[in-house]
């Protein structure tokens, strides 16, 4: 079987670190042992301590490579920072005064952020011939709107349109925090905090339900898909115009 590359949405936190370990070791039924592992770290413009995830990556890489001493068997690791701040602004921050009333006043800022992350990841995967994208969403965190099946399934559909397979291998495995911690300890990896950047929006209150998430995605996904198409075609101006700055929007009273 020919090995292919895999990409991981990598925050440096426990779940994405577990995905990295399982990919390097080829020890999960949904993660074929890859040729290269691309760790995609997203910059949303609202997070502090930028050194945390890269330091976590460097430590983990050294540990995991020592566990696979045969160089021809150990996948290569690539840590990539992708700036999705402007896209995040266009999906929520620029026009949240307009968007919140449209979705019953619900706070969907983290849904917008994750949508931007997946969008940039899809573009990266298509451009760099990476057929499989993994995200470390876990059912124990399904109270977050962006880690619900409603969100996850829609993003799988977007990925498929562009020839990318998106999977969430740990969603049903990591039902409790201790499971993730124990797995990392089995690999000799850090299992406590300190690997993630600290986002200003983390832990913000939202009472959004499935219907609000889907309504938002119904409005934004066609724009996102058009943005991806234009970006992949090199139509820079047209792609930028999909999400104009909020202060250019015309509001009719």
C-alpha positions in Angstrom: 0.0 0.0 0.0 1.4 3.4 -1.0 1.7 5.8 1.9 0.1 9.2 1.6 0.4 12.4 3.6 -2.0 13.4 6.4 -2.7 16.8 7.8 -3.8 17.5 11.4 -5.5 20.6 12.8 -2.9 21.1 15.5 -3.5 23.4 18.5 -0.8 21.8 20.6 -3.5 20.7 23.1 -4.2 17.2 24.4 -6.4 15.9 21.6 -4.5 17.2 18.6 -1.3 15.9 20.2 -2.9 12.5 20.6 -3.7 12.6 16.8 -0.1 13.3 16.1 1.2 10.5 18.2 -1.3 8.0 16.7 -0.4 9.1 13.2 3.3 8.7 13.8 2.9 5.3 15.3 0.2 4.1 12.9 -1.9 2.9 15.8 -5.5 3.8 15.0 -7.8 2.0 12.6 -8.9 5.3 11.0 -5.4 6.7 10.5 -3.3 4.9 7.9 0.4 5.3 8.6 1.4 8.3 6.5 4.5 9.3 4.6 4.4 12.9 6.0 2.4 14.4 8.8 1.5 18.1 8.3 0.6 19.8 11.6 -1.5 22.8 10.6 -1.5 25.4 13.4 -4.0 28.2 12.7 -3.5 31.8 13.7 -6.8 33.6 14.3 -5.3 36.9 15.6 -6.9 36.5 19.0 -4.6 34.1 20.8 -1.5 34.7 23.0 1.6 32.7 23.7 2.5 31.8 20.2 5.5 29.7 21.3 3.4 27.1 23.2 2.2 24.9 20.3 5.6 25.0 18.5 7.4 24.0 21.6 5.0 21.2 22.3 5.5 20.0 18.7 9.3 20.0 19.0 9.2 18.0 22.3 6.7 15.5 20.9 8.6 15.1 17.6 11.8 14.2 19.4 10.1 11.7 21.6 8.1 10.0 18.9 11.0 9.8 16.5 13.0 8.0 19.2 10.3 5.4 19.4 10.6 4.8 15.6 14.4 4.5 15.2 14.3 3.1 11.6 14.4 6.3 9.6 12.7 4.8 6.6 9.7 3.8 8.8 9.2 7.1 10.7 7.0 9.7 9.0 8.4 13.1 8.5 6.8 15.9 10.6 6.0 19.3 9.2 4.8 22.2 11.5 3.0 24.8 9.4 1.4 28.1 10.7 -1.5 29.3 8.6 -3.0 32.8 9.1 -6.8 32.6 9.0 -7.4 35.9 10.8 -8.8 37.8 7.9 -11.1 35.0 7.0 -12.2 34.7 10.6 -13.0 38.4 10.6 -15.1 38.0 7.4 -17.0 35.1 8.8 -18.0 36.8 12.0 -16.2 39.7 13.6 -16.7 42.2 10.8 -20.4 42.0 10.8 -21.4 40.4 14.1 -23.9 43.2 14.8 -25.8 42.1 11.7 -25.2 38.3 12.1 -26.3 37.8 15.7 -29.9 39.0 15.2 -30.1 36.8 12.1 -29.3 33.8 14.3 -31.6 34.6 17.3 -28.8 36.5 19.1 -26.6 33.4 19.4 -22.9 33.7 19.9 -21.3 31.7 17.0 -17.8 33.2 17.2 -16.1 29.8 17.8 -18.1 28.2 15.0 -16.9 30.9 12.6 -13.3 30.4 13.8 -13.4 26.7 13.2 -15.0 27.2 9.8 -12.2 29.5 8.9 -9.6 26.9 10.1 -11.2 24.1 8.0 -11.3 26.4 5.0 -7.6 27.2 5.2 -6.8 23.6 5.8 -8.7 22.5 2.7 -6.8 25.0 0.6 -3.5 23.8 2.1 -4.4 20.1 1.6 -5.4 20.6 -2.1 -2.4 22.7 -2.9 0.0 20.3 -1.2 -1.6 17.0 -2.3 -2.6 15.9 1.2 -5.7 13.7 0.8 -6.6 13.2 4.5 -7.4 15.9 7.1 -7.8 15.0 10.8 -9.3 17.0 13.6 -9.2 16.1 17.3 -12.8 16.8 18.2 -14.0 14.7 21.1 -17.5 13.9 22.3 -16.7 15.0 25.9 -16.5 18.5 24.4 -19.7 18.3 22.4 -21.2 21.2 24.4 -19.0 23.4 22.2 -21.1 24.2 19.0 -18.0 23.6 16.8 -17.6 20.1 18.1 -21.1 18.8 17.5 -22.1 16.3 14.8 -24.1 19.0 13.0 -20.9 21.1 12.4 -18.6 18.1 11.8 -20.8 16.5 9.2 -21.2 19.7 7.2 -17.5 20.3 7.1 -16.9 16.7 5.9 -19.2 17.5 3.0 -17.3 20.7 2.1 -14.0 18.8 2.2 -15.3 16.1 0.0 -16.3 18.6 -2.7 -12.6 19.5 -3.0 -11.4 15.9 -2.9 -10.3 15.9 0.7 -11.4 13.4 3.3 -11.9 14.9 6.8 -12.1 12.5 9.8 -12.6 12.8 13.5 -11.0 9.6 14.7 -11.1 10.4 18.4 -14.6 11.7 18.7 -16.1 8.5 20.1 -12.8 7.3 21.8 -12.2 10.4 24.0 -15.4 10.3 26.0 -13.5 11.3 29.1 -10.4 13.4 29.7 -8.6 10.6 31.4 -8.6 8.5 28.2 -6.7 11.2 26.3 -4.3 11.7 29.2 -3.6 8.0 29.5 -3.0 7.6 25.8 -0.4 10.4 25.8 1.3 9.0 28.8 1.6 5.6 27.0 3.6 7.5 24.3 5.7 9.2 26.9 4.2 12.6 25.9 3.1 15.6 28.0 -0.5 15.0 29.1 -1.2 18.2 31.0 -1.9 21.8 29.8 0.6 24.3 28.3 0.5 23.3 24.7 -2.2 25.5 23.4 -2.2 29.2 22.7 -4.7 31.1 24.9 -7.6 32.5 22.8 -9.6 35.5 24.0 -12.8 33.7 22.9 -12.1 30.4 24.7 -14.8 29.5 27.2 -17.2 32.3 26.1 -20.9 31.6 26.8 -23.1 30.4 24.0 -26.5 28.8 24.1 -26.5 28.0 20.4 -28.3 24.8 19.4 -28.1 22.6 16.3 -30.6 24.7 14.4 -28.6 27.9 14.9 -25.3 26.2 13.9 -26.9 24.8 10.7 -28.6 28.1 9.8 -25.3 29.9 10.1 -23.5 27.2 8.0 -26.2 27.3 5.4 -25.4 31.0 4.9 -21.7 30.8 5.1 -20.7 27.6 3.4 -21.6 28.7 -0.1 -19.3 31.8 0.4 -16.6 29.6 1.8 -16.8 27.2 -1.1 -16.6 30.0 -3.6 -13.6 31.5 -1.6 -11.8 28.1 -1.9 -12.5 27.8 -5.6 -11.2 31.4 -6.3 -8.2 30.9 -4.1 -7.2 27.7 -5.7 -7.6 29.3 -9.2 -5.3 32.2 -8.2 -8.1 34.8 -8.4 -6.9 36.8 -5.5 -9.0 39.9 -6.0 -12.2 38.0 -6.5 -11.5 35.8 -3.4 -10.9 38.9 -1.3 -14.2 40.3 -2.3 -16.1 37.4 -0.9 -15.6 38.7 2.6 -15.2 42.5 2.4 -14.4 44.4 5.6 -17.4 45.2 7.8 -17.0 48.9 7.5 -17.7 48.6 3.7 -21.0 46.9 4.3 -24.1 49.0 3.5 -26.7 48.7 6.3 -30.2 49.7 5.4 -32.2 51.0 8.3 
